[in-house]
Amino acid sequence: MADMNTIEQLSVMRAELQQLEAARLTREKAASERLRSTSTDAPVTDEEQLSAQLSSWMERDGDIDPQAILDELKEGASQWLEGFNEDLKDTRPSTLLLVFGLGVLAGKITS
């Protein structure tokens, strides 16, 4: 009797795992679609990107606008943290604890 209960629980857990995997694949597909939709057809050179970025940082009088640079840095950091958060969601807690412990150990050894 206990074996049947365990088998039922495993079946429920398997179904939940399949649902989570499907949701993760859907998120990844949506992210790749967004990435493809934002990319341009014509390749842009580094010089063109740099001149466009510099012109967006300039004020009307020709000086660099520090607020525009800070806003862009905040946006980039926010995007990086969102990606980092997605990576952490897919990582097992034991792996995170192991990496943290190795970091502490390396810090103790090098100091």
C-alpha positions in Angstrom: 0.0 0.0 0.0 2.8 2.4 0.8 4.5 1.6 -2.5 1.3 2.7 -4.4 1.2 6.0 -2.5 4.9 6.6 -3.3 4.3 5.7 -7.0 1.4 8.2 -7.1 3.5 10.9 -5.5 6.3 10.3 -8.0 3.8 10.5 -10.8 2.5 13.8 -9.6 6.1 15.1 -9.1 7.0 14.0 -12.6 4.0 15.8 -14.1 4.9 19.0 -12.2 8.5 18.7 -13.4 7.4 18.4 -17.0 5.2 21.5 -16.6 8.1 23.4 -15.1 10.4 22.3 -17.9 7.8 23.3 -20.5 7.5 26.8 -18.9 11.3 27.2 -18.9 11.5 26.3 -22.6 8.7 28.7 -23.3 10.6 31.5 -21.5 13.8 30.7 -23.3 12.0 30.6 -26.7 10.3 34.0 -26.0 13.7 35.5 -25.0 15.4 34.3 -28.1 12.5 35.6 -30.2 12.9 39.0 -28.6 16.6 38.9 -29.2 16.0 38.1 -32.9 13.4 40.8 -33.3 15.6 43.5 -31.9 18.6 42.6 -34.1 18.9 44.5 -37.4 19.3 43.0 -40.8 22.3 45.1 -41.8 25.5 44.5 -39.8 26.6 47.6 -37.8 30.3 48.3 -37.4 31.9 49.1 -34.1 32.6 52.7 -35.3 28.9 53.2 -36.1 27.9 51.9 -32.8 30.4 54.1 -31.0 29.4 57.2 -32.8 25.7 56.6 -32.2 26.4 55.9 -28.5 28.6 59.0 -28.1 26.0 61.2 -29.8 23.4 60.0 -27.4 25.6 61.0 -24.5 26.2 64.5 -25.7 24.3 67.5 -24.6 23.2 70.4 -26.9 26.3 72.4 -26.1 28.7 69.5 -26.9 29.5 68.4 -23.4 29.0 64.9 -22.2 25.8 64.3 -20.3 26.7 62.3 -17.1 23.0 61.6 -16.4 22.6 59.9 -19.8 25.6 57.7 -19.1 24.3 56.8 -15.6 20.9 56.0 -17.1 22.5 53.7 -19.6 24.7 52.0 -17.0 21.6 51.5 -14.8 19.8 49.9 -17.7 22.7 47.6 -18.6 23.1 46.6 -15.0 19.4 45.9 -14.7 19.5 43.7 -17.8 22.6 41.9 -16.5 21.0 41.2 -13.1 17.8 39.9 -14.8 19.9 37.5 -16.8 21.9 36.5 -13.7 18.6 35.9 -11.8 17.4 33.6 -14.6 20.6 31.7 -14.4 20.3 31.3 -10.6 16.8 30.0 -10.9 18.0 27.0 -12.9 20.9 26.3 -10.4 20.6 23.8 -7.6 21.0 25.3 -4.1 23.7 22.8 -3.2 25.8 24.0 -6.1 25.4 27.6 -5.0 26.5 26.8 -1.5 29.5 24.8 -2.8 30.6 27.8 -5.0 30.1 30.2 -2.0 32.1 27.9 0.3 34.9 27.6 -2.3 35.0 31.4 -2.5 35.3 31.7 1.2 38.1 29.1 1.3 40.0 30.8 -1.5 39.7 34.1 0.3 41.0 32.6 3.5 43.9 31.0 1.7 44.9 34.1 -0.2 44.7 36.6 2.7 
